């Protein structure tokens, strides 16, 4: 399952529309690797929860095929929603604004400042020296 998700992400990133979108938004998408890492980490965490579920472990040991798959279902729904939202961003020519909490402490804070300051126009004669 992890291999299928990784393959889907790779095909998405290598798509013609995605490459064009990334080229057009090169300066605005510096946080994108952190967003993908965050979603992949959440997916792997849900798969780990499934594998360490004591009910599932016991059922496998006694050779019962009734497994609790709620973690897998939620992981698949989460990654599917993420890939759908990324596809929507590409088709609508927008940039995702959700930055994972841990990534905000990296170099992204100056990008946000630059983005905010670039939308504000101040005429030359009003600028402070």
C-alpha positions in Angstrom: 0.0 0.0 0.0 2.8 2.4 0.8 4.4 1.6 -2.6 1.1 2.5 -4.3 0.9 5.8 -2.5 4.6 6.6 -3.4 4.0 5.7 -7.0 0.9 7.9 -7.2 2.8 10.8 -5.7 5.7 10.3 -8.1 3.3 10.2 -11.1 1.5 13.3 -9.9 4.8 15.2 -9.5 6.0 14.1 -12.9 2.8 15.0 -14.7 2.9 17.6 -17.4 0.4 19.9 -15.8 2.1 19.6 -12.4 5.6 20.4 -13.9 4.1 23.5 -15.6 2.4 24.5 -12.4 5.6 24.1 -10.4 7.6 26.1 -12.9 5.0 28.9 -12.8 4.9 29.0 -9.0 8.6 28.2 -8.3 9.0 31.0 -5.7 5.6 30.3 -4.0 6.1 26.5 -3.6 9.2 26.3 -1.5 7.1 24.8 1.3 5.6 22.0 -0.9 8.2 19.3 0.1 7.2 19.8 3.7 3.5 19.4 2.9 4.2 16.1 1.0 6.4 14.9 3.8 3.8 15.7 6.4 1.1 13.8 4.5 3.3 10.8 3.9 4.3 10.8 7.6 0.6 10.8 8.6 -0.1 7.9 6.2 2.8 5.8 7.5 1.7 6.6 11.1 -1.8 5.2 10.3 -0.3 2.1 8.8 1.9 1.7 11.9 -1.2 2.0 14.1 -2.8 -0.8 12.1 0.2 -3.1 12.5 0.6 -2.6 16.2 -3.1 -3.1 17.0 -3.2 -5.9 19.5 -6.5 -7.2 18.3 -5.1 -7.6 14.8 -1.9 -9.2 16.1 -3.9 -11.7 18.1 -6.2 -12.5 15.1 -3.2 -13.1 12.9 -1.6 -15.4 15.6 -4.7 -17.5 15.9 -5.3 -17.5 12.1 -8.5 -15.5 12.1 -9.1 -13.3 9.0 -11.3 -10.7 10.9 -8.9 -7.6 11.1 -9.7 -4.1 12.3 -9.0 -2.0 9.2 -10.3 1.3 10.4 -6.8 2.8 10.5 -6.1 1.7 6.9 -9.5 3.1 5.7 -8.8 6.5 7.4 -5.2 6.6 6.0 -6.5 5.9 2.5 -9.2 8.5 2.8 -6.7 11.1 4.1 -4.1 10.5 1.4 -6.9 10.5 -1.3 -8.2 13.8 0.0 -4.7 15.2 -0.1 -4.0 14.1 -3.6 -7.4 15.5 -4.7 -6.7 18.8 -3.1 -3.3 19.0 -4.8 -4.8 18.1 -8.1 -7.4 20.9 -7.5 -4.5 23.4 -6.8 -2.8 22.4 -10.0 -6.0 22.7 -12.1 -7.1 26.0 -10.5 -3.6 27.4 -10.6 -3.4 28.1 -6.9 -0.8 27.3 -4.3 -1.5 25.4 -1.0 -1.2 27.6 2.0 -1.2 25.0 4.7 2.3 24.6 6.1 2.9 21.9 8.7 3.8 23.3 12.2 7.3 21.9 12.2 8.1 23.4 8.9 7.2 27.0 10.0 10.3 27.1 12.1 12.6 26.6 9.1 13.3 29.1 6.4 9.7 29.6 5.5 9.0 32.6 7.8 11.0 34.9 5.5 9.1 33.7 2.5 5.8 34.6 4.2 7.1 38.0 5.1 8.3 38.5 1.5 4.9 37.4 0.2 3.1 39.8 2.5 5.4 42.7 1.7 5.2 42.2 -2.1 1.5 42.7 -2.1 1.8 46.0 -0.4 2.7 48.9 -2.6 4.2 52.0 -1.1 5.1 54.9 -3.4 8.7 56.0 -3.4 8.1 59.4 -1.7 6.3 57.8 1.3 9.1 55.3 2.1 11.1 55.9 5.3 14.8 56.2 5.0 
